[in-house]
């Protein structure tokens, strides 16, 4: 008898599907903290699969895991959307496809600010 070990969270109907195919599986029902840990691990797995396949099915898997995380973390979906929009309004989205290649440090800027910080530290104000 061949045994394959997985140690990963699966969709709720997977054990039934396995048994319907004449196989036996061993499962464990996870407590909240452990469930969150395994969902994060699953999210990474699904993102990697989506990166390779770029299909609706794989993106739906990513979305399903995100949905489960939102529920398990007791996040308010409306609040999540609000935070997303605030970040988008402040920093923009990703629609333009901007790849940041490098940043040139402006030492004069840091030197001037450093002098201000020294003055604040030394005198407690400007």
PyMOL commands that place a pseudoatom at each C-alpha (Angstrom):
pseudoatom trace, name=CA, resn=UNK, resi=1, chain=A, elem=C, hetatm=0, pos=[0.000, 0.000, 0.000]
pseudoatom trace, name=CA, resn=UNK, resi=2, chain=A, elem=C, hetatm=0, pos=[1.445, 3.357, -1.086]
pseudoatom trace, name=CA, resn=UNK, resi=3, chain=A, elem=C, hetatm=0, pos=[1.139, 6.326, 1.320]
pseudoatom trace, name=CA, resn=UNK, resi=4, chain=A, elem=C, hetatm=0, pos=[1.541, 9.888, 0.055]
pseudoatom trace, name=CA, resn=UNK, resi=5, chain=A, elem=C, hetatm=0, pos=[2.037, 12.594, 2.715]
pseudoatom trace, name=CA, resn=UNK, resi=6, chain=A, elem=C, hetatm=0, pos=[0.739, 16.095, 2.027]
pseudoatom trace, name=CA, resn=UNK, resi=7, chain=A, elem=C, hetatm=0, pos=[0.590, 18.317, 5.141]
pseudoatom trace, name=CA, resn=UNK, resi=8, chain=A, elem=C, hetatm=0, pos=[-1.436, 21.011, 3.380]
pseudoatom trace, name=CA, resn=UNK, resi=9, chain=A, elem=C, hetatm=0, pos=[-4.856, 22.526, 3.720]
pseudoatom trace, name=CA, resn=UNK, resi=10, chain=A, elem=C, hetatm=0, pos=[-7.336, 21.392, 1.066]
pseudoatom trace, name=CA, resn=UNK, resi=11, chain=A, elem=C, hetatm=0, pos=[-10.794, 22.387, -0.079]
pseudoatom trace, name=CA, resn=UNK, resi=12, chain=A, elem=C, hetatm=0, pos=[-13.633, 21.052, 2.092]
pseudoatom trace, name=CA, resn=UNK, resi=13, chain=A, elem=C, hetatm=0, pos=[-14.832, 18.388, -0.365]
pseudoatom trace, name=CA, resn=UNK, resi=14, chain=A, elem=C, hetatm=0, pos=[-11.427, 16.902, -1.183]
pseudoatom trace, name=CA, resn=UNK, resi=15, chain=A, elem=C, hetatm=0, pos=[-11.616, 14.094, 1.447]
pseudoatom trace, name=CA, resn=UNK, resi=16, chain=A, elem=C, hetatm=0, pos=[-15.014, 12.997, 0.049]
pseudoatom trace, name=CA, resn=UNK, resi=17, chain=A, elem=C, hetatm=0, pos=[-13.639, 13.047, -3.491]
pseudoatom trace, name=CA, resn=UNK, resi=18, chain=A, elem=C, hetatm=0, pos=[-10.649, 10.939, -2.417]
pseudoatom trace, name=CA, resn=UNK, resi=19, chain=A, elem=C, hetatm=0, pos=[-12.910, 8.392, -0.699]
pseudoatom trace, name=CA, resn=UNK, resi=20, chain=A, elem=C, hetatm=0, pos=[-15.273, 8.312, -3.685]
pseudoatom trace, name=CA, resn=UNK, resi=21, chain=A, elem=C, hetatm=0, pos=[-12.269, 7.153, -5.708]
pseudoatom trace, name=CA, resn=UNK, resi=22, chain=A, elem=C, hetatm=0, pos=[-11.798, 4.169, -3.406]
pseudoatom trace, name=CA, resn=UNK, resi=23, chain=A, elem=C, hetatm=0, pos=[-8.930, 5.636, -1.391]
pseudoatom trace, name=CA, resn=UNK, resi=24, chain=A, elem=C, hetatm=0, pos=[-8.610, 6.423, 2.308]
pseudoatom trace, name=CA, resn=UNK, resi=25, chain=A, elem=C, hetatm=0, pos=[-7.242, 9.648, 3.701]
pseudoatom trace, name=CA, resn=UNK, resi=26, chain=A, elem=C, hetatm=0, pos=[-6.249, 10.872, 7.128]
pseudoatom trace, name=CA, resn=UNK, resi=27, chain=A, elem=C, hetatm=0, pos=[-7.295, 14.446, 7.972]
pseudoatom trace, name=CA, resn=UNK, resi=28, chain=A, elem=C, hetatm=0, pos=[-7.113, 16.842, 10.882]
pseudoatom trace, name=CA, resn=UNK, resi=29, chain=A, elem=C, hetatm=0, pos=[-9.421, 19.782, 11.544]
pseudoatom trace, name=CA, resn=UNK, resi=30, chain=A, elem=C, hetatm=0, pos=[-7.290, 22.828, 12.266]
pseudoatom trace, name=CA, resn=UNK, resi=31, chain=A, elem=C, hetatm=0, pos=[-7.785, 25.350, 15.042]
pseudoatom trace, name=CA, resn=UNK, resi=32, chain=A, elem=C, hetatm=0, pos=[-7.937, 29.012, 14.014]
pseudoatom trace, name=CA, resn=UNK, resi=33, chain=A, elem=C, hetatm=0, pos=[-4.241, 29.940, 14.439]
pseudoatom trace, name=CA, resn=UNK, resi=34, chain=A, elem=C, hetatm=0, pos=[-3.020, 26.820, 12.686]
pseudoatom trace, name=CA, resn=UNK, resi=35, chain=A, elem=C, hetatm=0, pos=[-5.651, 27.258, 9.981]
pseudoatom trace, name=CA, resn=UNK, resi=36, chain=A, elem=C, hetatm=0, pos=[-4.404, 30.782, 9.262]
pseudoatom trace, name=CA, resn=UNK, resi=37, chain=A, elem=C, hetatm=0, pos=[-0.806, 29.513, 9.062]
pseudoatom trace, name=CA, resn=UNK, resi=38, chain=A, elem=C, hetatm=0, pos=[-1.773, 26.815, 6.551]
pseudoatom trace, name=CA, resn=UNK, resi=39, chain=A, elem=C, hetatm=0, pos=[-3.956, 29.213, 4.544]
pseudoatom trace, name=CA, resn=UNK, resi=40, chain=A, elem=C, hetatm=0, pos=[-0.999, 31.572, 4.155]
pseudoatom trace, name=CA, resn=UNK, resi=41, chain=A, elem=C, hetatm=0, pos=[1.131, 28.642, 3.008]
pseudoatom trace, name=CA, resn=UNK, resi=42, chain=A, elem=C, hetatm=0, pos=[-1.664, 27.648, 0.586]
pseudoatom trace, name=CA, resn=UNK, resi=43, chain=A, elem=C, hetatm=0, pos=[-1.889, 31.209, -0.720]
pseudoatom trace, name=CA, resn=UNK, resi=44, chain=A, elem=C, hetatm=0, pos=[1.800, 31.111, -1.656]
pseudoatom trace, name=CA, resn=UNK, resi=45, chain=A, elem=C, hetatm=0, pos=[1.276, 27.760, -3.399]
pseudoatom trace, name=CA, resn=UNK, resi=46, chain=A, elem=C, hetatm=0, pos=[-1.728, 29.048, -5.354]
pseudoatom trace, name=CA, resn=UNK, resi=47, chain=A, elem=C, hetatm=0, pos=[0.034, 32.272, -6.360]
pseudoatom trace, name=CA, resn=UNK, resi=48, chain=A, elem=C, hetatm=0, pos=[2.954, 30.212, -7.691]
pseudoatom trace, name=CA, resn=UNK, resi=49, chain=A, elem=C, hetatm=0, pos=[0.535, 27.998, -9.638]
pseudoatom trace, name=CA, resn=UNK, resi=50, chain=A, elem=C, hetatm=0, pos=[-1.222, 31.053, -11.058]
pseudoatom trace, name=CA, resn=UNK, resi=51, chain=A, elem=C, hetatm=0, pos=[2.124, 32.584, -12.066]
pseudoatom trace, name=CA, resn=UNK, resi=52, chain=A, elem=C, hetatm=0, pos=[2.858, 29.469, -14.098]
pseudoatom trace, name=CA, resn=UNK, resi=53, chain=A, elem=C, hetatm=0, pos=[-0.571, 28.867, -15.662]
pseudoatom trace, name=CA, resn=UNK, resi=54, chain=A, elem=C, hetatm=0, pos=[-2.214, 32.323, -15.757]
pseudoatom trace, name=CA, resn=UNK, resi=55, chain=A, elem=C, hetatm=0, pos=[-5.716, 30.801, -15.945]
pseudoatom trace, name=CA, resn=UNK, resi=56, chain=A, elem=C, hetatm=0, pos=[-9.080, 31.721, -14.459]
pseudoatom trace, name=CA, resn=UNK, resi=57, chain=A, elem=C, hetatm=0, pos=[-9.038, 28.464, -12.498]
pseudoatom trace, name=CA, resn=UNK, resi=58, chain=A, elem=C, hetatm=0, pos=[-5.736, 29.229, -10.790]
pseudoatom trace, name=CA, resn=UNK, resi=59, chain=A, elem=C, hetatm=0, pos=[-6.696, 32.845, -10.105]
pseudoatom trace, name=CA, resn=UNK, resi=60, chain=A, elem=C, hetatm=0, pos=[-9.997, 31.587, -8.655]
pseudoatom trace, name=CA, resn=UNK, resi=61, chain=A, elem=C, hetatm=0, pos=[-7.967, 29.380, -6.293]
pseudoatom trace, name=CA, resn=UNK, resi=62, chain=A, elem=C, hetatm=0, pos=[-5.980, 32.429, -5.147]
pseudoatom trace, name=CA, resn=UNK, resi=63, chain=A, elem=C, hetatm=0, pos=[-9.229, 34.330, -4.615]
pseudoatom trace, name=CA, resn=UNK, resi=64, chain=A, elem=C, hetatm=0, pos=[-10.766, 31.418, -2.666]
pseudoatom trace, name=CA, resn=UNK, resi=65, chain=A, elem=C, hetatm=0, pos=[-7.811, 31.280, -0.284]
pseudoatom trace, name=CA, resn=UNK, resi=66, chain=A, elem=C, hetatm=0, pos=[-7.889, 35.076, 0.155]
pseudoatom trace, name=CA, resn=UNK, resi=67, chain=A, elem=C, hetatm=0, pos=[-11.601, 34.852, 0.903]
pseudoatom trace, name=CA, resn=UNK, resi=68, chain=A, elem=C, hetatm=0, pos=[-10.924, 32.171, 3.546]
pseudoatom trace, name=CA, resn=UNK, resi=69, chain=A, elem=C, hetatm=0, pos=[-8.184, 34.320, 5.105]
pseudoatom trace, name=CA, resn=UNK, resi=70, chain=A, elem=C, hetatm=0, pos=[-10.484, 37.341, 5.240]
pseudoatom trace, name=CA, resn=UNK, resi=71, chain=A, elem=C, hetatm=0, pos=[-13.029, 35.215, 7.117]
pseudoatom trace, name=CA, resn=UNK, resi=72, chain=A, elem=C, hetatm=0, pos=[-10.530, 33.544, 9.471]
pseudoatom trace, name=CA, resn=UNK, resi=73, chain=A, elem=C, hetatm=0, pos=[-8.830, 36.836, 10.341]
pseudoatom trace, name=CA, resn=UNK, resi=74, chain=A, elem=C, hetatm=0, pos=[-12.248, 38.416, 11.004]
pseudoatom trace, name=CA, resn=UNK, resi=75, chain=A, elem=C, hetatm=0, pos=[-11.456, 41.147, 8.495]
pseudoatom trace, name=CA, resn=UNK, resi=76, chain=A, elem=C, hetatm=0, pos=[-14.312, 43.330, 7.365]
pseudoatom trace, name=CA, resn=UNK, resi=77, chain=A, elem=C, hetatm=0, pos=[-14.422, 43.143, 3.564]
pseudoatom trace, name=CA, resn=UNK, resi=78, chain=A, elem=C, hetatm=0, pos=[-15.762, 46.707, 3.339]
pseudoatom trace, name=CA, resn=UNK, resi=79, chain=A, elem=C, hetatm=0, pos=[-12.871, 47.958, 5.486]
pseudoatom trace, name=CA, resn=UNK, resi=80, chain=A, elem=C, hetatm=0, pos=[-10.413, 45.961, 3.363]
pseudoatom trace, name=CA, resn=UNK, resi=81, chain=A, elem=C, hetatm=0, pos=[-11.754, 47.598, 0.195]
pseudoatom trace, name=CA, resn=UNK, resi=82, chain=A, elem=C, hetatm=0, pos=[-11.538, 51.011, 1.888]
pseudoatom trace, name=CA, resn=UNK, resi=83, chain=A, elem=C, hetatm=0, pos=[-7.885, 50.463, 2.880]
pseudoatom trace, name=CA, resn=UNK, resi=84, chain=A, elem=C, hetatm=0, pos=[-7.126, 49.238, -0.657]
pseudoatom trace, name=CA, resn=UNK, resi=85, chain=A, elem=C, hetatm=0, pos=[-8.700, 52.354, -2.180]
pseudoatom trace, name=CA, resn=UNK, resi=86, chain=A, elem=C, hetatm=0, pos=[-6.873, 54.655, 0.262]
pseudoatom trace, name=CA, resn=UNK, resi=87, chain=A, elem=C, hetatm=0, pos=[-3.551, 53.050, -0.655]
pseudoatom trace, name=CA, resn=UNK, resi=88, chain=A, elem=C, hetatm=0, pos=[-4.435, 53.304, -4.330]
pseudoatom trace, name=CA, resn=UNK, resi=89, chain=A, elem=C, hetatm=0, pos=[-5.359, 56.975, -3.980]
pseudoatom trace, name=CA, resn=UNK, resi=90, chain=A, elem=C, hetatm=0, pos=[-2.134, 57.722, -2.103]
pseudoatom trace, name=CA, resn=UNK, resi=91, chain=A, elem=C, hetatm=0, pos=[0.378, 55.578, -4.015]
pseudoatom trace, name=CA, resn=UNK, resi=92, chain=A, elem=C, hetatm=0, pos=[-1.509, 54.638, -7.173]
pseudoatom trace, name=CA, resn=UNK, resi=93, chain=A, elem=C, hetatm=0, pos=[-2.406, 51.205, -8.482]
pseudoatom trace, name=CA, resn=UNK, resi=94, chain=A, elem=C, hetatm=0, pos=[-0.508, 48.910, -10.800]
pseudoatom trace, name=CA, resn=UNK, resi=95, chain=A, elem=C, hetatm=0, pos=[-2.279, 49.707, -14.086]
pseudoatom trace, name=CA, resn=UNK, resi=96, chain=A, elem=C, hetatm=0, pos=[0.666, 51.594, -15.609]
pseudoatom trace, name=CA, resn=UNK, resi=97, chain=A, elem=C, hetatm=0, pos=[3.098, 48.707, -15.149]
pseudoatom trace, name=CA, resn=UNK, resi=98, chain=A, elem=C, hetatm=0, pos=[5.911, 50.813, -13.686]
pseudoatom trace, name=CA, resn=UNK, resi=99, chain=A, elem=C, hetatm=0, pos=[9.088, 48.860, -12.912]
pseudoatom trace, name=CA, resn=UNK, resi=100, chain=A, elem=C, hetatm=0, pos=[11.331, 50.713, -10.450]
pseudoatom trace, name=CA, resn=UNK, resi=101, chain=A, elem=C, hetatm=0, pos=[14.886, 50.102, -11.592]
pseudoatom trace, name=CA, resn=UNK, resi=102, chain=A, elem=C, hetatm=0, pos=[16.947, 52.162, -9.152]
pseudoatom trace, name=CA, resn=UNK, resi=103, chain=A, elem=C, hetatm=0, pos=[16.918, 55.246, -6.957]
pseudoatom trace, name=CA, resn=UNK, resi=104, chain=A, elem=C, hetatm=0, pos=[19.764, 57.757, -6.789]
pseudoatom trace, name=CA, resn=UNK, resi=105, chain=A, elem=C, hetatm=0, pos=[20.277, 59.014, -3.249]
pseudoatom trace, name=CA, resn=UNK, resi=106, chain=A, elem=C, hetatm=0, pos=[20.376, 62.801, -2.939]
pseudoatom trace, name=CA, resn=UNK, resi=107, chain=A, elem=C, hetatm=0, pos=[22.968, 63.290, -0.194]
pseudoatom trace, name=CA, resn=UNK, resi=108, chain=A, elem=C, hetatm=0, pos=[22.367, 67.041, -0.058]
pseudoatom trace, name=CA, resn=UNK, resi=109, chain=A, elem=C, hetatm=0, pos=[18.747, 66.379, 0.913]
pseudoatom trace, name=CA, resn=UNK, resi=110, chain=A, elem=C, hetatm=0, pos=[19.797, 64.018, 3.705]
pseudoatom trace, name=CA, resn=UNK, resi=111, chain=A, elem=C, hetatm=0, pos=[22.538, 66.381, 4.883]
pseudoatom trace, name=CA, resn=UNK, resi=112, chain=A, elem=C, hetatm=0, pos=[20.088, 69.290, 5.194]
pseudoatom trace, name=CA, resn=UNK, resi=113, chain=A, elem=C, hetatm=0, pos=[17.525, 67.130, 7.007]
pseudoatom trace, name=CA, resn=UNK, resi=114, chain=A, elem=C, hetatm=0, pos=[20.263, 65.704, 9.234]
pseudoatom trace, name=CA, resn=UNK, resi=115, chain=A, elem=C, hetatm=0, pos=[21.177, 69.256, 10.323]
pseudoatom trace, name=CA, resn=UNK, resi=116, chain=A, elem=C, hetatm=0, pos=[17.527, 69.882, 11.213]
pseudoatom trace, name=CA, resn=UNK, resi=117, chain=A, elem=C, hetatm=0, pos=[17.373, 66.645, 13.247]
pseudoatom trace, name=CA, resn=UNK, resi=118, chain=A, elem=C, hetatm=0, pos=[20.555, 67.635, 15.102]
pseudoatom trace, name=CA, resn=UNK, resi=119, chain=A, elem=C, hetatm=0, pos=[19.085, 71.034, 15.925]
pseudoatom trace, name=CA, resn=UNK, resi=120, chain=A, elem=C, hetatm=0, pos=[15.859, 69.438, 17.174]
pseudoatom trace, name=CA, resn=UNK, resi=121, chain=A, elem=C, hetatm=0, pos=[17.810, 66.923, 19.237]
pseudoatom trace, name=CA, resn=UNK, resi=122, chain=A, elem=C, hetatm=0, pos=[20.175, 69.542, 20.668]
pseudoatom trace, name=CA, resn=UNK, resi=123, chain=A, elem=C, hetatm=0, pos=[17.707, 72.365, 21.312]
pseudoatom trace, name=CA, resn=UNK, resi=124, chain=A, elem=C, hetatm=0, pos=[14.445, 70.442, 21.455]
pseudoatom trace, name=CA, resn=UNK, resi=125, chain=A, elem=C, hetatm=0, pos=[13.005, 72.637, 18.689]
pseudoatom trace, name=CA, resn=UNK, resi=126, chain=A, elem=C, hetatm=0, pos=[14.056, 74.714, 15.670]
for i in range(1, 126): cmd.bond("trace and resi %d" % i, "trace and resi %d" % (i + 1))
show_as sticks, trace
zoom trace
